[in-house]
Amino acid sequence: MGQELTILKLGGSVITIKAQPYTANSEAIKRLAGEIHRANIKPLIIVHGGGSYGHPTAAKYRIKEGYKEPSQAMGFSETHQAMVALNKMVLDALIREEVPAVTVQPSAFILTDKGRIRSMETDVILTLLELGITPVLYGDVVLDSTLGFTILSGDQLVSSLAIKLGADRIIMGIDVDGLYTADPKVDPSARLIPHLTPQELRSLQQKIEEVQVTDVTGGMLGKILELMPAVMQGIKAIIVNASKPNNLYRVLKGRKVPGTIIEASENVA
């Protein structure tokens, strides 16, 4: 693209209350929409996670494992509908803040094979961006050529979009300050890692505890590792705490905030 593209992931742990099934964090959604409006960054693609909307039903019906029995068809439908409901709240908040946002449903243009994206048509997304409209996508249930269907995580979606569209940066808004040496929610000795290369990340894999143990898309380590293909293509990934007011606004504007930068270069940005 002619302009530098930003792909923003709003984590499910930020926009929902993960301990309470099907409960949105309405105040956080409203605040984040306001910060996106104030930052006024274009072109921008937003992808959001499922949190307490997507995961309970997906886990109940074992959607990620693929089609095993007829009863899962209802689970496929219910999981998608839960994500549509959460997406509407995000869209409503963005539009109230006068952000011209439009939903692009991942299951309508993406096919996977054994859980990995096999085909993805992005012409609609590119045209929206050219018109100054912000596409909003989300983790979704998708059809899979081997499994029948499965879960496509927002994290894999972010990485794949970044590569295919030549994004300049990925911003991951989560509910902690970045990547830590251990789970900062349970281990007071956990240290924030401000900068990582892919090689350093691989060496730390065995030391990093998963933050969300009930997350069917793989927890914190899985989320970060999904970004590696994009990082290896020279796309910078910035992980910040979107639960803290103004953090998202500041990082969108290119300002420094506490967090973790992952990039292929040894140079700290």
C-alpha positions in Angstrom: 0.0 0.0 0.0 1.1 3.6 -0.6 0.6 4.6 3.1 1.9 2.8 6.1 -0.7 0.3 7.3 -1.4 -0.4 10.9 -3.2 -3.6 12.0 -4.6 -3.3 15.5 -5.7 -6.3 17.6 -8.0 -5.6 20.5 -7.7 -8.6 22.8 -10.7 -10.4 24.1 -9.4 -10.0 27.6 -9.7 -6.2 27.2 -13.1 -5.8 25.6 -14.8 -8.6 27.6 -14.9 -9.7 31.2 -13.4 -13.2 30.6 -14.5 -14.6 34.0 -18.1 -13.9 33.1 -19.4 -15.7 30.0 -21.0 -13.4 27.4 -20.1 -10.2 29.3 -18.7 -7.3 27.4 -16.5 -4.6 29.0 -18.6 -1.8 27.7 -16.6 0.9 29.3 -13.4 -0.4 27.8 -14.9 -0.7 24.4 -16.2 2.9 24.6 -12.9 4.2 25.7 -10.9 2.4 23.1 -13.2 3.6 20.4 -12.5 7.1 21.6 -8.8 6.6 21.6 -8.9 5.3 18.0 -10.9 8.3 17.0 -8.5 10.8 18.6 -5.5 9.0 17.1 -7.0 9.3 13.6 -4.6 6.8 12.0 -5.2 5.6 8.5 -5.0 3.2 6.9 -6.1 1.0 9.8 -7.5 -2.5 10.2 -9.0 -3.6 13.5 -9.2 -7.2 14.6 -10.8 -8.1 17.9 -10.7 -11.3 20.0 -13.6 -13.3 21.4 -12.9 -13.3 25.1 -15.9 -14.4 27.1 -18.1 -14.4 24.0 -16.3 -16.7 21.6 -14.5 -19.1 23.9 -17.2 -20.7 26.1 -19.3 -22.0 23.2 -16.3 -23.0 21.1 -14.9 -25.0 24.0 -18.2 -26.6 24.8 -18.6 -27.9 21.3 -14.9 -28.6 20.7 -15.1 -26.5 17.5 -11.3 -26.2 17.2 -10.9 -29.9 16.8 -13.1 -29.9 13.7 -16.3 -31.7 12.8 -16.8 -34.9 14.7 -20.6 -35.2 15.1 -23.8 -33.5 13.9 -24.4 -31.7 17.2 -21.3 -29.5 16.6 -23.1 -27.8 13.7 -25.2 -25.9 16.2 -22.0 -25.1 18.1 -20.5 -23.6 14.9 -23.6 -21.5 14.5 -23.7 -20.4 18.1 -20.0 -19.5 18.3 -20.3 -17.4 15.1 -23.4 -15.6 16.4 -21.7 -14.8 19.7 -18.8 -13.2 17.8 -21.3 -11.2 15.7 -22.9 -9.9 18.9 -19.6 -8.8 20.3 -18.5 -7.3 17.0 -21.7 -5.2 16.9 -20.8 -3.7 20.2 -17.4 -2.8 18.9 -18.8 -1.4 15.7 -21.5 0.6 17.5 -18.8 2.2 19.7 -16.6 3.1 16.8 -19.5 4.6 14.8 -20.6 6.7 17.8 -17.1 8.1 17.8 -17.4 8.9 14.1 -14.9 6.2 13.0 -16.1 5.0 9.6 -15.9 1.3 10.4 -17.4 -1.7 8.6 -17.4 -5.3 9.6 -15.7 -7.8 7.3 -16.8 -11.4 8.3 -13.7 -13.7 8.3 -15.7 -16.9 7.7 -17.0 -15.3 4.4 -13.7 -14.9 2.7 -11.2 -17.3 4.5 -10.7 -21.0 4.2 -8.2 -23.0 6.4 -6.5 -26.4 6.1 -5.8 -28.1 9.4 -6.3 -24.8 11.2 -4.0 -22.7 9.1 -5.2 -20.1 6.6 -5.2 -21.7 3.1 -6.9 -18.9 1.1 -7.9 -15.4 1.9 -9.4 -12.9 -0.6 -8.5 -9.3 0.5 -9.9 -7.2 -2.4 -12.8 -6.0 -0.3 -10.5 -5.0 2.6 -8.2 -3.1 0.2 -11.0 -1.3 -1.4 -12.4 -0.2 2.0 -9.0 1.1 3.0 -8.7 3.1 -0.3 -12.0 4.7 0.5 -10.9 5.7 4.0 -13.1 3.1 5.7 -11.8 1.0 8.6 -12.4 -2.8 8.2 -13.2 -4.5 11.5 -12.6 -8.3 11.7 -12.6 -10.8 14.5 -11.7 -14.3 15.5 -14.3 -16.5 13.9 -15.4 -20.1 13.1 -14.3 -20.9 9.5 -14.6 -23.8 7.1 -11.6 -26.1 6.9 -10.7 -28.4 4.0 -9.4 -31.1 6.3 -11.3 -30.7 9.5 -14.7 -29.5 8.2 -14.5 -26.4 10.3 -12.4 -25.0 13.1 -11.5 -21.8 15.0 -9.5 -19.1 13.3 -7.9 -17.0 16.0 -7.7 -13.3 15.7 -3.9 -13.6 16.2 -3.4 -15.8 13.1 -5.7 -13.5 11.2 -3.7 -10.4 12.2 -0.4 -12.0 11.2 -1.7 -13.3 7.8 -3.3 -9.9 6.9 -0.1 -8.1 7.9 2.0 -10.3 5.5 -0.5 -10.3 2.6 -1.2 -6.5 2.8 2.4 -5.4 3.6 1.6 -3.8 6.9 4.1 -1.5 8.6 3.3 -2.5 12.2 1.0 -4.7 14.3 -0.3 -3.4 17.6 -1.5 -6.0 20.1 -3.7 -4.5 22.8 -3.8 -6.9 25.7 -4.5 -6.7 29.5 -0.9 -6.7 30.7 2.0 -4.4 29.9 3.6 -6.8 27.4 5.4 -10.0 27.4 6.9 -11.2 30.7 9.3 -13.8 31.8 6.4 -15.4 33.7 2.7 -14.8 34.2 2.6 -11.3 35.9 -0.9 -12.0 37.3 0.3 -14.8 39.6 4.1 -14.3 39.8 5.4 -11.1 41.4 8.9 -11.8 40.2 7.8 -11.7 36.6 9.8 -9.1 34.5 8.6 -7.2 31.5 10.6 -7.9 28.4 10.9 -4.6 26.5 12.4 -5.9 23.3 12.7 -9.3 21.6 14.0 -10.7 18.4 12.4 -14.0 17.1 15.6 -15.8 18.1 15.4 -14.5 21.6 11.7 -15.4 21.8 12.4 -19.0 20.8 15.0 -19.3 23.5 12.4 -18.1 26.1 9.6 -20.4 25.1 10.1 -22.9 27.9 10.2 -20.1 30.5 7.0 -18.3 29.5 3.8 -19.4 31.2 0.5 -19.1 29.4 -1.5 -16.2 30.8 -4.9 -17.4 29.8 -5.0 -21.1 30.6 -8.7 -21.5 29.4 -8.0 -19.7 26.1 -8.9 -22.2 23.3 -6.6 -20.3 20.8 -3.4 -21.0 22.8 -2.8 -18.5 25.5 -0.2 -15.7 25.6 2.7 -17.7 24.2 0.6 -19.0 21.4 -0.6 -15.4 20.6 3.0 -14.1 20.4 4.3 -17.0 18.3 1.5 -16.4 15.8 3.1 -13.0 15.0 6.5 -14.6 14.1 5.8 -15.1 10.4 4.9 -11.4 10.1 7.9 -10.3 12.2 10.2 -12.3 10.0 8.9 -10.4 7.0 10.1 -7.1 8.7 6.8 -6.1 10.3 7.2 -4.7 13.7 4.9 -6.0 16.5 4.1 -3.8 19.5 2.4 -5.4 22.5 0.8 -2.9 25.0 -1.7 -2.8 27.8 -4.9 -1.5 26.2 -6.6 -1.8 29.6 -4.7 1.4 30.7 -6.3 4.6 29.5 -4.5 6.4 26.7 -2.0 3.7 26.1 -3.6 2.7 22.8 -3.9 6.3 21.7 -0.2 7.0 22.4 1.1 3.9 20.7 -1.1 4.6 17.6 0.5 8.0 17.5 3.9 6.5 17.6 4.7 7.5 21.1 6.6 5.2 23.6 4.6 3.3 26.1 5.5 0.5 28.4 5.3 -2.7 26.4 7.2 -5.3 24.3 8.5 -4.7 20.8 9.2 -7.7 18.7 11.2 -7.2 15.5 13.7 -9.0 13.4 16.3 -6.3 13.8 18.5 -6.1 16.8 17.9 -2.4 17.0 15.4 -1.1 19.5 13.0 1.3 17.9 
